[in-house]
Amino acid sequence: MAQLSPLVYWSQTKQTLQLKVDLKDAKGAIADFSPVSVSFSASGHGARGVNTYKFDLHFYSLIDDEQATFVVSDNKIELLIRKLEPAWWPRLVATPQKPHWLKVDFDRWRTEDDVEQENEEAPRDVRQDYEKEYNDLQRQELGYVKEKTKKVYLMFYNLAMFVGYLYVVSVMGVLYYRDGYNSITKTYAHVGNAFKFVQLLQYLEVMHPLFGYTKGSPLVPFFQVSGRNFILFLMIEWEPRMHAKPVVFYVFLIWSLVELIRYPFYLSQLLGREVGLLTWLRYTIWIPLYPMGIVCEGIIVLRNIPYIEETKRFTVEMPNKLNITFDMVLFLKLYLLLLILPGTYLVMSHMSKLRAKKLGRGRGKRRQLHAD
């Protein structure tokens, strides 16, 4: 059965795009944005009655997919998109031929005559306008599709990280199956070195945005990776009495489960394959795992406080050449306070917004109340 596409009306300003999808009583709306395209699906009453409608658009130029959103109301769905660079587009889609279901929204239409404009269309790369046809031609001529070095590197990186965390979980699982609960106290002895290796490798994710391999700020992965490594190296590795604590088993398991979903999800995005279950897990599994991880990290810090009081590790006392003092115990107490209160709120609210954006349903319902 041929795919049904709804009527879509588009308009633009120099900075934004707006798509109005003509669907009434829409349910299960999903809009998957990338820097060059959008894939949309929803069930509702459209031009062909009550059906499931889908469409894919390859944009004329780049958009800011991190800021793209959509709003569901009773008689339409509106996609709100910000252009990556302010400019008037001569058309919405990359190719000169537009789909028959794509129309101009004349009620909201603005032209370059309304503001300062540029008359000439920028030169375009035909390989982007006809990406599918170009890839098919490469397959016919070469037997494969040439990929950019950046994409190949990211695929190998994500695959390697997935294998690393899979190794950790597999070893922990085999030990638990063989020795039962007694294996928990031996977790660090068996997988500690492997876990330290993959955690240090994650600092590459701080470098990726700096070199343009991924979008976003390098500060976000820096604080995430450094927070884990603070627990792993300073709280566990440096204190031998922590190595046999059961909480180490649980924190390793929680961190690994998060990554065993995250890296395959990134791989699917790089390959251009949308796996519904994987996307749902990526933006849902954090709901139980993040609070459990925060509790485990708090317990590890709390258990370290009497050890550091005893050993004075990382504590700087007077007198010394620099005339400075640093109380590690006080620092850990402040760290606990910040981790439990604002830290938990910031992480959970950030992930909640990402989940609403990617899965759409929850946010669509909230926005619908305002639209009514």
C-alpha positions as CSV (number, residue, x, y, z in Angstrom):
1,M,0.0,0.0,0.0
2,A,1.4,3.4,-1.0
3,Q,2.4,5.8,1.8
4,L,-0.3,8.4,2.5
5,S,1.0,12.0,2.9
6,P,-1.0,14.8,4.5
7,L,-1.4,18.3,3.0
8,V,1.5,20.4,4.3
9,Y,1.5,24.2,4.1
10,W,4.8,26.0,4.6
11,S,5.9,29.6,5.2
12,Q,9.2,31.3,6.2
13,T,10.9,34.3,7.6
14,K,14.6,35.0,7.3
15,Q,15.3,33.1,10.5
16,T,12.5,30.5,10.7
17,L,10.4,27.9,8.8
18,Q,6.8,27.0,9.7
19,L,5.1,23.8,8.5
20,K,1.3,23.4,9.0
21,V,0.2,19.8,8.7
22,D,-3.5,19.5,7.9
23,L,-4.5,16.7,10.2
24,K,-7.5,16.8,12.6
25,D,-7.6,14.9,15.9
26,A,-4.0,13.8,15.5
27,K,-2.6,11.1,17.7
28,G,0.9,9.6,18.1
29,A,2.6,12.5,16.3
30,I,6.4,12.0,15.8
31,A,8.7,14.4,14.1
32,D,12.3,13.3,13.7
33,F,14.5,16.2,12.8
34,S,18.1,16.1,11.4
35,P,20.2,19.1,10.2
36,V,19.0,18.5,6.6
37,S,15.6,16.8,6.9
38,V,12.5,15.9,8.8
39,S,10.5,12.6,9.0
40,F,7.0,13.0,10.2
41,S,4.2,10.5,11.1
42,A,0.9,10.7,12.8
43,S,-2.6,9.2,12.8
44,G,-5.6,11.5,12.2
45,H,-8.3,12.8,9.9
46,G,-6.6,14.1,6.7
47,A,-7.2,14.4,3.0
48,R,-7.8,10.6,2.7
49,G,-10.0,10.2,5.8
50,V,-8.8,8.7,9.1
51,N,-5.4,7.1,8.4
52,T,-1.8,7.0,9.3
53,Y,0.0,9.8,7.4
54,K,3.7,10.2,6.8
55,F,6.1,12.4,4.9
56,D,9.8,13.1,4.6
57,L,11.3,16.4,3.5
58,H,15.0,17.1,2.6
59,F,15.5,20.8,3.2
60,Y,17.0,23.4,0.8
61,S,19.6,24.3,3.5
62,L,20.6,23.4,7.0
63,I,18.3,23.8,10.0
64,D,19.0,23.9,13.8
65,D,17.5,20.5,14.6
66,E,18.2,20.9,18.3
67,Q,15.7,23.9,18.4
68,A,13.1,22.3,16.1
69,T,9.8,21.5,17.8
70,F,6.1,20.9,17.0
71,V,2.8,21.7,18.5
72,V,-0.3,19.5,18.3
73,S,-3.8,21.1,18.4
74,D,-7.3,19.9,17.5
75,N,-7.2,20.7,13.8
76,K,-3.5,20.9,12.8
77,I,0.1,20.2,13.7
78,E,2.6,23.0,13.4
79,L,6.3,22.3,13.0
80,L,8.5,25.2,14.1
81,I,12.0,25.2,12.7
82,R,14.9,27.6,13.0
83,K,17.3,28.0,10.1
84,L,20.9,27.4,11.0
85,E,21.9,30.6,9.2
86,P,19.5,33.5,8.6
87,A,18.7,33.6,4.9
88,W,15.7,33.6,2.5
89,W,15.2,30.3,0.8
90,P,14.0,30.2,-2.8
91,R,12.2,27.0,-2.0
92,L,11.7,24.6,1.0
93,V,13.0,21.4,-0.4
94,A,16.5,20.6,-1.9
95,T,15.2,19.5,-5.3
96,P,13.5,21.9,-7.7
97,Q,10.5,19.4,-8.0
98,K,8.4,19.7,-4.9
99,P,5.9,17.0,-3.6
100,H,2.4,17.5,-4.8
101,W,1.1,17.6,-1.2
102,L,3.4,20.5,-0.3
103,K,1.7,23.9,-0.6
104,V,2.5,27.5,0.2
105,D,0.8,28.9,3.4
106,F,-0.3,32.2,1.8
107,D,-1.8,33.4,5.1
108,R,1.6,33.6,6.7
109,W,3.8,34.0,3.6
110,R,6.5,36.6,3.6
111,T,8.9,37.4,0.7
112,E,12.3,39.0,0.4
113,D,10.6,42.1,-0.7
114,D,9.4,42.7,2.8
115,V,13.0,43.0,4.1
116,E,16.5,43.5,2.9
117,Q,17.3,40.7,0.4
118,E,19.8,38.9,-1.7
119,N,18.8,38.3,-5.3
120,E,21.1,35.5,-6.3
121,E,20.7,31.9,-5.2
122,A,23.8,30.5,-3.6
123,P,25.6,27.7,-5.6
124,R,24.3,24.3,-4.7
125,D,25.9,20.8,-4.5
126,V,23.9,18.4,-6.7
127,R,25.0,15.5,-4.5
128,Q,23.0,17.0,-1.6
129,D,19.9,17.9,-3.7
130,Y,19.8,14.3,-5.1
131,E,21.4,12.4,-2.3
132,K,19.5,9.1,-2.8
133,E,20.2,9.1,-6.6
134,Y,23.9,10.0,-6.0
135,N,24.3,7.1,-3.5
136,D,22.6,4.7,-5.9
137,L,25.0,5.7,-8.7
138,Q,28.0,5.2,-6.4
139,R,26.7,1.7,-5.6
140,Q,26.4,0.9,-9.3
141,E,29.8,2.2,-10.2
142,L,31.9,1.3,-7.1
143,G,29.9,-1.4,-5.4
144,Y,29.7,0.7,-2.2
145,V,28.9,4.3,-1.0
146,K,31.8,6.5,0.0
147,E,31.4,7.8,3.5
148,K,33.0,10.9,5.0
149,T,36.0,10.2,7.3
150,K,34.2,11.9,10.2
151,K,31.2,9.6,9.9
152,V,33.4,6.5,9.6
153,Y,35.4,7.5,12.7
154,L,32.2,8.2,14.7
155,M,30.8,4.8,13.7
156,F,34.0,3.0,14.9
157,Y,34.1,5.1,18.1
158,N,30.5,4.3,19.1
159,L,30.9,0.6,18.1
160,A,34.1,0.4,20.2
161,M,32.5,2.0,23.2
162,F,29.5,-0.3,22.9
163,V,31.8,-3.4,22.8
164,G,33.7,-2.1,25.8
165,Y,30.6,-1.7,28.0
166,L,29.2,-5.0,26.7
167,Y,32.4,-6.7,27.8
168,V,32.0,-5.2,31.3
169,V,28.4,-6.3,31.7
170,S,29.1,-9.7,30.2
171,V,31.9,-10.4,32.7
172,M,29.8,-9.2,35.6
173,G,26.9,-11.4,34.4
174,V,29.1,-14.5,34.0
175,L,30.6,-14.1,37.4
176,Y,27.2,-13.6,39.0
177,Y,25.8,-16.7,37.3
178,R,28.8,-18.7,38.5
179,D,29.4,-17.4,42.0
180,G,26.1,-15.8,42.9
181,Y,26.0,-12.9,45.3
182,N,29.6,-13.5,46.3
183,S,30.8,-12.3,42.9
184,I,29.6,-8.7,43.7
185,T,32.5,-8.0,46.0
186,K,34.9,-9.1,43.3
187,T,33.5,-6.8,40.6
188,Y,36.2,-4.2,40.7
189,A,39.0,-6.8,40.7
190,H,37.7,-8.3,37.5
191,V,36.4,-5.4,35.5
192,G,37.9,-2.3,37.2
193,N,40.7,-1.9,34.6
194,A,38.4,-2.3,31.6
195,F,35.9,0.2,33.1
196,K,38.6,2.7,33.7
197,F,39.8,2.4,30.1
198,V,36.3,3.0,28.6
199,Q,35.6,5.9,31.0
200,L,38.9,7.6,30.0
201,L,38.0,7.1,26.3
202,Q,34.8,9.0,26.9
203,Y,36.9,12.2,27.1
204,L,37.0,12.0,23.3
205,E,33.4,13.1,23.4
206,V,34.6,16.4,24.8
207,M,36.9,16.8,21.8
208,H,34.2,15.9,19.2
209,P,32.3,19.2,19.4
210,L,35.5,21.1,19.5
211,F,36.5,19.7,16.1
212,G,33.0,19.9,14.6
213,Y,32.4,16.1,14.7
214,T,29.2,16.6,16.8
215,K,27.0,19.5,17.7
216,G,26.6,21.1,21.1
217,S,28.9,22.5,23.7
218,P,32.0,20.5,24.9
219,L,31.1,21.6,28.5
220,V,28.2,19.2,28.7
221,P,30.2,16.0,28.0
222,F,33.1,17.3,30.0
223,F,31.1,17.7,33.2
224,Q,29.3,14.4,32.6
225,V,32.5,12.4,32.0
226,S,34.4,14.2,34.8
227,G,31.6,13.5,37.3
228,R,31.8,9.8,36.6
229,N,35.6,9.8,36.7
230,F,35.6,11.7,40.0
231,I,33.7,8.8,41.5
232,L,35.6,6.1,39.7
233,F,39.2,7.3,40.2
234,L,39.2,9.5,43.4
235,M,36.4,7.7,45.3
236,I,37.0,4.1,44.3
237,E,40.4,3.6,42.7
238,W,42.3,5.6,45.4
239,E,40.6,3.9,48.3
240,P,41.3,0.1,48.3
241,R,38.6,-0.4,51.0
242,M,36.0,0.6,48.5
243,H,36.9,-2.0,45.9
244,A,34.9,-4.8,47.6
245,K,31.8,-2.7,48.4
246,P,28.6,-4.0,46.7
247,V,27.7,-0.4,45.7
248,V,30.6,-0.6,43.1
249,F,28.8,-3.5,41.4
250,Y,25.5,-1.5,41.2
251,V,27.0,1.7,39.9
252,F,29.0,-0.1,37.3
253,L,25.9,-2.0,36.2
254,I,23.8,1.2,36.0
255,W,26.4,3.2,34.1
256,S,26.9,0.4,31.6
257,L,23.2,-0.2,31.0
258,V,22.8,3.5,30.1
259,E,25.7,3.3,27.6
260,L,24.5,0.0,26.1
261,I,21.4,1.9,24.9
262,R,23.1,5.2,24.1
263,Y,25.9,4.0,21.7
264,P,23.6,1.7,19.5
265,F,21.2,4.7,19.3
266,Y,24.0,6.9,18.0
267,L,25.1,4.2,15.6
268,S,21.5,4.0,14.2
269,Q,21.4,7.8,13.7
270,L,24.7,7.7,11.9
271,L,23.4,5.0,9.6
272,G,20.2,6.8,9.0
273,R,18.1,4.0,10.5
274,E,15.3,4.9,12.8
275,V,14.7,2.0,15.3
276,G,11.5,2.8,17.2
277,L,12.3,0.6,20.2
278,L,15.9,1.9,20.5
279,T,14.7,5.5,20.3
280,W,12.1,4.9,23.0
281,L,14.7,3.2,25.3
282,R,17.2,5.9,24.7
283,Y,14.8,8.6,26.0
284,T,13.0,6.5,28.6
285,I,15.5,4.2,30.4
286,W,17.0,7.1,32.2
287,I,13.8,7.5,34.2
288,P,14.7,4.6,36.5
289,L,18.4,4.5,36.0
290,Y,19.5,8.1,36.6
291,P,18.0,8.3,40.1
292,M,19.4,4.9,41.0
293,G,22.9,6.0,39.7
294,I,22.7,9.3,41.6
295,V,21.9,7.4,44.8
296,C,24.8,5.0,44.3
297,E,27.2,7.8,43.6
298,G,26.0,9.5,46.8
299,I,26.6,6.4,48.8
300,I,30.1,6.0,47.4
301,V,30.9,9.6,48.4
302,L,29.3,9.2,51.8
303,R,31.3,6.0,52.5
304,N,34.6,7.8,51.6
305,I,34.2,10.6,54.1
306,P,35.4,8.6,57.2
307,Y,38.2,7.1,55.1
308,I,39.4,10.5,54.0
309,E,39.1,11.9,57.6
310,E,41.4,9.0,58.6
311,T,44.0,9.2,55.8
312,K,43.8,13.0,55.1
313,R,44.0,12.1,51.4
314,F,43.6,15.1,49.1
315,T,43.5,17.4,52.1
316,V,46.0,20.4,52.3
317,E,46.8,21.6,55.8
318,M,48.8,24.6,57.0
319,P,51.7,25.3,57.2
320,N,52.9,24.8,53.6
321,K,54.8,26.7,51.0
322,L,51.8,28.1,49.2
323,N,50.0,29.2,52.4
324,I,46.7,27.5,51.2
325,T,44.4,25.0,52.9
326,F,41.9,22.6,51.4
327,D,39.5,20.4,53.4
328,M,38.5,17.4,51.2
329,V,35.9,16.2,53.7
330,L,34.1,19.6,53.5
331,F,34.4,19.5,49.7
332,L,32.7,16.1,49.6
333,K,29.9,17.2,51.9
334,L,29.3,20.2,49.5
335,Y,29.5,17.9,46.5
336,L,26.8,15.6,48.1
337,L,24.6,18.6,48.7
338,L,25.0,19.9,45.1
339,L,24.6,16.3,43.6
340,I,21.4,15.5,45.5
341,L,19.5,18.8,45.1
342,P,20.3,21.0,42.1
343,G,22.3,18.3,40.3
344,T,19.5,15.8,40.2
345,Y,16.9,18.5,39.2
346,L,19.1,19.8,36.3
347,V,19.9,16.3,34.9
348,M,16.3,15.1,35.1
349,S,14.7,18.2,33.7
350,H,17.2,18.3,30.8
351,M,16.5,14.6,29.9
352,S,12.7,15.2,30.3
353,K,12.9,18.0,27.7
354,L,14.9,15.8,25.4
355,R,12.4,13.0,25.8
356,A,9.4,15.3,25.1
357,K,11.2,16.7,22.0
358,K,12.2,13.3,20.5
359,L,9.1,11.2,21.4
360,G,6.7,14.1,21.0
361,R,3.6,12.7,22.6
362,G,3.9,14.1,26.1
363,R,4.8,17.6,24.9
364,G,2.2,17.6,22.3
365,K,-0.5,16.9,24.9
366,R,0.7,19.8,27.1
367,R,0.8,22.2,24.2
368,Q,-2.6,21.1,23.1
369,L,-4.0,22.5,26.4
370,H,-2.6,25.9,25.6
371,A,-3.9,25.7,22.0
372,D,-7.5,25.0,23.3
